[in-house]
Amino acid sequence: MSMEDTAAPNPQPNPAANMAEVSVSELSAQLKRTVEDRFGLVRVRGELSGVKRHSSGHLYYALKDADAVLDGVAWRNVAGRLKFRPEDGLEVVVTGRLTTYPGRSKYQIVAESIEPAGAGALMALLEERKRKLAAEGLFAQERKRPLPFLPAVIGVVTSPTGAVIRDILHRLNDRFPRHVLVWPVAVQGDGAAEQVARAIRGFNAIQDGGVLPRPDLLIVARGGGSLEDLWAFNEEVVVRAAAESAIPLISAVGHETDTTLIDFASDRRAPTPTAAAEMAVPVRAELLDRVEDLGKRGRIAERRLLSEQETRLEGLTRGLRHPRSLIETAEQRLDDLGERLPRALLGLIADRRGRLAEVSGGLRPQVLLGEIGQKAAILDQWASRLAPAARRKVEDGARALAGTAQLLESLSYQRVLARGYAVVRHEGRLTSSAKAIRPGDGLEVEFADGKIDALVAGDPPARRRKKSDTTPPEQGTLI
């Protein structure tokens, strides 16, 4: 083997050895520019998943199909312009641009618009929600209440601008002017559903007798529009608020062909806002004409009834006997009874005298005195028996009382004092501890034969001075 054969092989050149190094941030920035340049505007169709609205107003979501998932975001200005509420499971078309998020090494689509993938997607979501709410009983017919015939106050939930509120007020003034309270809300776009629900609940929260009068009837109104424009009135929060309303509610959303879920939860659906005003109040002129007509018919009926009663009374009087004939019979009977009464009284008195004589004959003084003597003898016998028993009872009580007195005396503290002890009172109260007494305190000492006052020896605490307190007195001043 030659030396060429045993020499080490030549190393192969490394193409990456001469490449410049870049940082992670630089590489992420290059990748971001590449993705944004290549996919500056795309339209992506997919199903929404994980929809979440941040407190900042931004909307975060994910688009998915059977094989892939794409994260997405819609900034606040775009999310606020959406005509419907994005929900999980809704198929949409998102128009926007692709970009990367270096903080998490991910790419996402930044939406410039989000639209349902055709009306069919929204209709499917609408039907599913309708079935769900109907199953809860929110659309049940028995929940619906009758509208008041002539409400004193009407609350209107609608946009403060536009033709809807003007049409309602104009029609109310034409038919029957009423007091109207308007709760201004947004009827389209982000937050519209929440505003409408708050307005319905706000009207219901007004108490009777407050600063604002409580409405007797509510009207929720909006003009016509597409399904997306009216979507706020299909939201659950609005439907539930309408179903919970204690005040009768008329829904007047869109035109005659438009139907929203609030129509099913309300007490009455109006095809237009103007029709809602017509349902709310009757026509004043027609009502006055009807009242006048009813008044005329009532007066005619009253005259006819009086005439019929007079005719009937005349017919009945023909069959009645003369009142004098009825009185004559009663007078004759009274005279007869008047003649019989004195004789009956005399007979009754004689009968009672006879009975009294019979009874008094049996009452003799000798019989009464005999009975009294018998009772007295019986009473003496009882008295002779009760006297010894009473004396024994008194003697037993006296002995028990004497024993109790001896026991009380033996337990008296004065017996203890007689043996040389004393009772000490401090400030009028009995004391048994020396710790509660200080030098200079006054005491009362009771002995067996009397009481004396005593003073505890020593200086009071205020006059004592610690041994270590050698601070000289403060020097005065000449100023």
C-alpha positions as CSV (number, residue, x, y, z in Angstrom):
1,M,0.0,0.0,0.0
2,S,1.4,3.3,-1.0
3,M,1.4,6.4,1.0
4,E,-1.2,8.1,-1.2
5,D,-3.5,5.2,-0.3
6,T,-3.0,5.8,3.4
7,A,-3.4,9.6,3.4
8,A,-6.7,11.1,4.9
9,P,-9.4,12.0,2.4
10,N,-10.0,15.6,1.5
11,P,-12.9,17.2,3.5
12,Q,-16.0,18.1,1.5
13,P,-16.8,21.9,1.5
14,N,-19.8,23.0,3.8
15,P,-22.0,25.4,1.8
16,A,-23.6,26.9,5.0
17,A,-20.2,27.8,6.5
18,N,-20.0,31.0,4.6
19,M,-23.7,32.1,5.2
20,A,-24.3,35.1,7.4
21,E,-26.0,34.5,10.8
22,V,-29.3,36.2,11.6
23,S,-31.2,36.6,14.8
24,V,-34.6,35.1,15.6
25,S,-36.2,38.5,15.3
26,E,-34.6,39.2,12.0
27,L,-35.7,35.8,10.6
28,S,-39.3,36.4,11.9
29,A,-39.4,39.8,10.3
30,Q,-38.3,38.4,6.9
31,L,-40.9,35.6,7.2
32,K,-43.6,38.1,8.0
33,R,-42.7,40.3,5.0
34,T,-42.7,37.2,2.7
35,V,-46.1,36.0,3.9
36,E,-47.7,39.5,3.7
37,D,-46.3,40.1,0.2
38,R,-47.4,36.8,-1.1
39,F,-50.9,36.7,0.6
40,G,-51.7,40.4,0.8
41,L,-55.4,39.8,0.0
42,V,-57.2,36.4,0.3
43,R,-60.8,35.2,0.7
44,V,-61.1,32.1,2.9
45,R,-64.2,30.0,3.6
46,G,-64.5,28.0,6.7
47,E,-66.4,27.2,9.9
48,L,-65.9,29.5,12.9
49,S,-64.5,27.9,16.0
50,G,-63.4,29.3,19.4
51,V,-65.0,32.7,18.9
52,K,-64.0,35.1,21.6
53,R,-64.5,38.8,21.9
54,H,-61.8,40.5,24.0
55,S,-62.5,43.4,26.4
56,S,-60.6,45.6,24.0
57,G,-63.2,45.0,21.3
58,H,-61.0,42.7,19.1
59,L,-62.5,39.5,17.9
60,Y,-60.4,36.3,18.0
61,Y,-61.5,33.1,16.2
62,A,-60.3,30.1,14.2
63,L,-61.4,29.0,10.7
64,K,-61.5,25.3,10.1
65,D,-62.5,22.7,7.6
66,A,-62.1,18.9,7.6
67,D,-58.3,19.0,7.4
68,A,-56.8,22.3,8.6
69,V,-57.3,25.2,11.1
70,L,-56.4,28.8,10.5
71,D,-56.3,31.3,13.4
72,G,-57.8,34.7,12.7
73,V,-58.4,38.1,14.3
74,A,-60.7,41.0,13.5
75,W,-59.6,44.3,15.0
76,R,-62.1,46.4,16.9
77,N,-63.0,48.7,14.0
78,V,-63.8,45.7,11.8
79,A,-65.6,43.7,14.6
80,G,-67.8,46.7,15.3
81,R,-69.1,46.9,11.8
82,L,-70.3,43.3,11.6
83,K,-74.0,42.9,10.8
84,F,-74.3,39.7,12.7
85,R,-72.9,38.1,15.8
86,P,-70.2,35.5,15.0
87,E,-70.8,32.2,16.7
88,D,-69.1,28.8,16.8
89,G,-70.3,26.5,14.0
90,L,-71.3,29.3,11.6
91,E,-69.8,29.0,8.1
92,V,-68.4,32.3,6.9
93,V,-66.2,33.9,4.2
94,V,-63.4,36.0,5.6
95,T,-61.6,38.6,3.4
96,G,-58.3,39.8,4.7
97,R,-54.5,39.4,4.6
98,L,-52.2,36.7,6.0
99,T,-49.6,37.7,8.5
100,T,-47.4,36.1,11.2
101,Y,-47.4,36.6,14.9
102,P,-43.7,36.3,15.9
103,G,-44.5,36.0,19.6
104,R,-45.9,32.6,19.0
105,S,-44.4,31.5,15.7
106,K,-47.8,31.2,14.1
107,Y,-49.6,32.7,11.1
108,Q,-53.1,34.1,11.0
109,I,-55.5,36.0,8.9
110,V,-56.4,39.6,9.7
111,A,-60.0,40.1,8.6
112,E,-61.2,43.1,6.8
113,S,-64.7,41.7,6.5
114,I,-66.6,38.6,7.7
115,E,-69.7,37.5,5.9
116,P,-71.9,34.5,6.3
117,A,-71.4,31.9,3.6
118,G,-74.7,32.8,2.0
119,A,-78.1,33.3,3.5
120,G,-78.4,29.6,4.0
121,A,-75.9,29.6,6.9
122,L,-77.7,32.3,8.8
123,M,-81.0,30.7,8.1
124,A,-79.7,27.4,9.5
125,L,-78.4,29.1,12.6
126,L,-81.7,30.9,12.9
127,E,-83.8,27.7,12.7
128,E,-81.6,26.0,15.2
129,R,-81.9,28.8,17.7
130,K,-85.7,29.0,17.1
131,R,-86.0,25.3,17.9
132,K,-83.9,25.7,21.1
133,L,-85.9,28.7,22.4
134,A,-89.2,27.1,21.5
135,A,-88.3,24.0,23.4
136,E,-87.8,26.2,26.5
137,G,-91.4,27.5,26.2
138,L,-90.5,31.1,25.4
139,F,-92.8,31.1,22.4
140,A,-95.8,29.4,24.1
141,Q,-99.2,30.9,23.4
142,E,-100.2,30.8,27.1
143,R,-97.4,33.2,28.0
144,K,-98.8,36.0,25.8
145,R,-100.8,38.7,27.6
146,P,-103.6,40.9,26.2
147,L,-102.7,44.5,25.3
148,P,-104.3,47.3,27.4
149,F,-107.2,48.9,25.6
150,L,-106.0,52.5,26.2
151,P,-102.5,52.7,27.7
152,A,-101.7,55.9,29.6
153,V,-97.9,55.6,28.9
154,I,-96.2,53.8,26.0
155,G,-92.5,52.9,26.0
156,V,-90.8,52.7,22.6
157,V,-87.4,51.0,22.1
158,T,-85.9,52.1,18.8
159,S,-83.3,54.3,17.2
160,P,-83.8,58.0,18.2
161,T,-83.0,59.0,14.5
162,G,-84.8,57.9,11.4
163,A,-88.3,57.6,10.2
164,V,-89.5,54.8,12.6
165,I,-89.9,56.9,15.7
166,R,-91.4,59.8,13.7
167,D,-94.0,57.4,12.1
168,I,-95.0,56.0,15.5
169,L,-95.4,59.4,17.1
170,H,-97.3,60.7,14.1
171,R,-99.7,57.8,14.1
172,L,-100.3,58.0,17.8
173,N,-101.1,61.7,17.6
174,D,-103.5,61.1,14.8
175,R,-105.3,58.2,16.6
176,F,-105.2,59.0,20.3
177,P,-102.4,61.2,21.8
178,R,-100.6,59.4,24.6
179,H,-97.5,60.0,26.8
180,V,-94.6,58.3,25.0
181,L,-91.2,57.4,26.6
182,V,-88.4,56.7,24.0
183,W,-85.4,54.5,25.0
184,P,-82.8,55.2,22.3
185,V,-80.8,52.2,21.2
186,A,-78.7,51.0,18.3
187,V,-80.8,48.7,16.1
188,Q,-77.9,47.3,14.0
189,G,-74.3,46.4,14.5
190,D,-72.1,45.4,17.4
191,G,-73.8,45.8,20.8
192,A,-77.2,46.5,19.4
193,A,-78.7,43.3,20.9
194,E,-77.4,44.1,24.4
195,Q,-78.8,47.7,24.1
196,V,-82.3,46.5,23.1
197,A,-82.3,43.9,25.9
198,R,-81.2,46.5,28.5
199,A,-83.9,48.9,27.3
200,I,-86.7,46.2,27.7
201,R,-85.5,45.3,31.2
202,G,-85.0,49.0,32.0
203,F,-88.6,49.8,31.3
204,N,-89.7,46.9,33.4
205,A,-87.6,48.1,36.3
206,I,-89.4,51.4,36.5
207,Q,-91.5,51.4,39.7
208,D,-95.0,52.9,40.0
209,G,-95.1,56.3,41.6
210,G,-91.5,57.2,40.7
211,V,-90.0,60.1,38.8
212,L,-90.7,58.4,35.4
213,P,-94.1,56.9,34.9
214,R,-94.1,53.1,34.3
215,P,-95.2,52.2,30.8
216,D,-98.4,50.2,30.3
217,L,-97.2,49.0,26.9
218,L,-93.9,48.5,25.1
219,I,-93.1,48.8,21.4
220,V,-89.8,47.4,20.0
221,A,-89.4,48.9,16.5
222,R,-87.0,49.0,13.6
223,G,-87.3,49.6,9.8
224,G,-86.8,46.9,7.2
225,G,-83.5,45.5,6.1
226,S,-81.7,42.3,5.1
227,L,-81.3,39.3,7.4
228,E,-78.0,40.5,8.5
229,D,-79.4,44.0,9.3
230,L,-82.1,42.5,11.5
231,W,-79.9,40.0,13.2
232,A,-79.7,41.8,16.5
233,F,-83.4,40.9,17.0
234,N,-82.6,37.2,16.6
235,E,-80.1,37.2,19.5
236,E,-81.0,35.2,22.5
237,V,-80.5,38.1,24.9
238,V,-83.2,40.1,23.1
239,V,-85.6,37.2,22.9
240,R,-85.3,36.3,26.5
241,A,-85.7,39.9,27.6
242,A,-88.9,40.1,25.5
243,A,-90.2,36.8,27.0
244,E,-89.5,38.0,30.6
245,S,-91.1,41.4,30.2
246,A,-94.0,41.9,32.6
247,I,-95.2,44.8,30.5
248,P,-97.2,43.7,27.3
249,L,-94.9,44.1,24.3
250,I,-95.4,44.6,20.6
251,S,-92.6,43.7,18.2
252,A,-92.5,45.8,15.0
253,V,-89.2,44.9,13.4
254,G,-88.9,45.2,9.6
255,H,-91.6,45.0,7.0
256,E,-94.5,42.6,6.6
257,T,-92.3,39.8,5.1
258,D,-89.5,40.1,7.7
259,T,-89.7,37.7,10.6
260,T,-87.3,37.7,13.6
261,L,-87.3,35.7,16.8
262,I,-88.5,38.6,18.9
263,D,-91.8,38.3,17.0
264,F,-92.4,34.9,18.5
265,A,-91.6,36.0,22.1
266,S,-93.6,39.2,22.0
267,D,-97.2,39.4,23.0
268,R,-98.2,40.8,19.6
269,R,-96.4,41.1,16.3
270,A,-97.0,44.2,14.1
271,P,-96.1,44.0,10.4
272,T,-94.7,47.6,10.5
273,P,-93.9,50.2,13.2
274,T,-96.9,52.2,12.0
275,A,-99.1,49.2,12.5
276,A,-97.8,48.8,16.0
277,A,-99.0,52.4,16.8
278,E,-102.4,51.4,15.4
279,M,-102.5,48.3,17.7
280,A,-101.5,50.4,20.7
281,V,-104.4,52.8,20.8
282,P,-107.9,53.1,19.3
283,V,-109.0,56.0,17.1
284,R,-110.2,58.8,19.4
285,A,-112.8,60.1,17.0
286,E,-114.2,56.6,16.4
287,L,-114.2,55.9,20.1
288,L,-116.2,59.1,20.8
289,D,-118.7,58.2,18.0
290,R,-119.1,54.7,19.5
291,V,-119.6,56.1,23.0
292,E,-122.2,58.5,21.7
293,D,-123.9,55.8,19.7
294,L,-123.9,53.5,22.8
295,G,-125.3,56.4,24.8
296,K,-128.2,56.9,22.4
297,R,-128.9,53.1,22.3
298,G,-128.9,53.1,26.1
299,R,-131.3,55.9,26.4
300,I,-133.7,54.3,23.9
301,A,-133.4,50.9,25.7
302,E,-134.1,52.7,29.0
303,R,-137.3,54.3,27.7
304,R,-138.5,51.1,26.2
305,L,-137.8,49.2,29.4
306,L,-139.8,51.8,31.4
307,S,-142.7,51.6,29.0
308,E,-142.8,47.8,29.2
309,Q,-142.6,47.9,33.0
310,E,-145.5,50.4,33.2
311,T,-147.6,48.3,30.9
312,R,-146.9,45.2,33.0
313,L,-147.6,47.0,36.2
314,E,-151.0,48.2,34.9
315,G,-151.8,44.6,33.9
316,L,-150.9,43.3,37.4
317,T,-153.0,45.9,39.2
318,R,-156.1,44.7,37.5
319,G,-155.8,41.3,39.2
320,L,-155.2,42.9,42.7
321,R,-158.0,43.2,45.3
322,H,-158.8,46.6,46.7
323,P,-156.4,47.4,49.7
324,R,-159.5,48.4,51.8
325,S,-160.8,44.8,51.6
326,L,-157.6,43.4,53.0
327,I,-157.6,46.0,55.9
328,E,-161.2,45.3,56.8
329,T,-160.5,41.6,57.5
330,A,-157.6,42.5,59.7
331,E,-159.6,45.1,61.6
332,Q,-162.3,42.6,62.3
333,R,-159.9,40.1,63.6
334,L,-158.2,42.7,65.8
335,D,-161.6,43.7,67.4
336,D,-162.3,40.0,68.1
337,L,-158.9,39.5,69.8
338,G,-159.4,42.7,71.8
339,E,-162.6,41.4,73.3
340,R,-161.1,38.0,74.2
341,L,-158.0,39.4,75.8
342,P,-159.5,40.8,79.1
343,R,-161.3,37.6,79.8
344,A,-158.2,35.6,79.1
345,L,-156.1,37.7,81.5
346,L,-158.7,37.4,84.3
347,G,-158.7,33.6,83.9
348,L,-154.9,33.4,83.9
349,I,-154.7,35.4,87.1
350,A,-157.3,33.2,88.8
351,D,-155.4,30.1,87.8
352,R,-152.1,31.4,89.1
353,R,-153.7,32.3,92.5
354,G,-154.9,28.8,92.8
355,R,-151.6,27.3,92.2
356,L,-149.9,29.7,94.6
357,A,-152.4,28.7,97.3
358,E,-151.6,25.0,96.8
359,V,-147.8,25.5,97.0
360,S,-147.9,27.9,100.0
361,G,-150.0,25.3,101.9
362,G,-147.0,23.0,102.1
363,L,-144.6,25.7,103.5
364,R,-144.9,25.5,107.4
365,P,-142.4,27.2,109.8
366,Q,-142.1,24.0,111.9
367,V,-140.8,22.1,108.9
368,L,-138.2,24.8,108.0
369,L,-137.0,25.0,111.6
370,G,-136.5,21.2,111.8
371,E,-134.4,21.2,108.7
372,I,-132.3,24.1,110.0
373,G,-131.7,22.1,113.2
374,Q,-130.5,19.1,111.3
375,K,-128.1,21.1,109.2
376,A,-126.7,22.8,112.3
377,A,-126.0,19.5,114.0
378,I,-124.1,18.2,110.9
379,L,-122.1,21.5,110.9
380,D,-121.1,21.1,114.6
381,Q,-119.9,17.6,113.9
382,W,-117.6,18.8,111.1
383,A,-116.3,21.7,113.2
384,S,-115.4,19.3,116.1
385,R,-113.4,17.2,113.6
386,L,-111.6,20.1,111.8
387,A,-110.4,21.9,114.9
388,P,-107.8,19.3,116.0
389,A,-106.5,18.8,112.5
390,A,-106.1,22.6,112.1
391,R,-104.1,22.8,115.4
392,R,-101.8,20.0,114.3
393,K,-101.2,21.8,111.0
394,V,-100.3,25.0,112.7
395,E,-98.0,23.2,115.2
396,D,-96.1,21.4,112.4
397,G,-95.6,24.6,110.6
398,A,-94.3,26.4,113.7
399,R,-91.8,23.6,114.3
400,A,-90.6,23.7,110.6
401,L,-90.2,27.5,110.8
402,A,-88.2,27.3,114.1
403,G,-85.8,24.7,112.5
404,T,-85.3,26.9,109.4
405,A,-84.5,29.9,111.7
406,Q,-81.9,27.9,113.6
407,L,-80.3,26.8,110.4
408,L,-80.2,30.3,109.1
409,E,-78.7,31.6,112.2
410,S,-76.0,28.9,112.2
411,L,-75.1,29.8,108.6
412,S,-75.0,33.6,109.3
413,Y,-71.7,35.3,108.7
414,Q,-72.1,37.1,112.1
415,R,-71.4,33.7,113.8
416,V,-68.1,33.8,112.0
417,L,-67.4,37.3,113.2
418,A,-68.0,36.2,116.8
419,R,-65.1,33.8,116.4
420,G,-62.7,36.7,115.7
421,Y,-63.0,37.3,112.0
422,A,-63.8,40.6,110.3
423,V,-65.5,41.7,107.0
424,V,-63.6,44.3,104.9
425,R,-65.4,46.6,102.4
426,H,-63.6,48.7,99.9
427,E,-65.5,51.6,98.2
428,G,-68.8,50.1,99.5
429,R,-68.2,46.6,98.1
430,L,-67.0,43.5,99.8
431,T,-63.3,42.7,99.0
432,S,-61.4,39.5,99.5
433,S,-58.1,40.4,97.8
434,A,-55.3,42.6,98.9
435,K,-54.2,43.3,95.3
436,A,-57.3,45.5,94.7
437,I,-56.3,47.8,97.7
438,R,-53.7,50.6,97.4
439,P,-52.0,52.7,100.0
440,G,-54.1,55.6,101.0
441,D,-57.4,53.9,100.3
442,G,-60.2,54.0,102.8
443,L,-61.7,50.8,104.2
444,E,-64.7,49.8,106.3
445,V,-64.0,46.9,108.7
446,E,-67.0,45.1,110.4
447,F,-66.5,43.2,113.6
448,A,-69.0,41.2,115.6
449,D,-69.9,44.2,117.8
450,G,-69.7,47.0,115.2
451,K,-67.9,48.7,112.3
452,I,-64.9,51.0,112.1
453,D,-63.3,53.0,109.2
454,A,-59.6,52.4,108.4
455,L,-56.9,54.0,106.2
456,V,-54.3,51.9,104.4
457,A,-50.8,53.0,105.4
458,G,-48.2,54.3,102.9
459,D,-48.1,57.0,100.2
460,P,-50.6,57.1,97.3
461,P,-49.2,55.9,93.9
462,A,-49.2,59.5,92.6
463,R,-46.7,60.6,95.3
464,R,-44.2,57.7,94.9
465,R,-40.9,58.2,93.0
466,K,-38.8,55.6,91.4
467,K,-35.3,55.1,92.9
468,S,-33.7,55.7,89.5
469,D,-35.6,59.0,89.0
470,T,-32.8,61.4,89.8
471,T,-33.5,64.0,87.1
472,P,-32.9,67.5,88.5
473,P,-35.8,69.9,88.4
474,E,-36.0,72.0,85.3
475,Q,-34.1,75.3,85.5
476,G,-36.3,78.4,85.3
477,T,-35.9,81.3,82.8
478,L,-35.3,85.0,83.3
479,I,-37.3,85.9,80.2
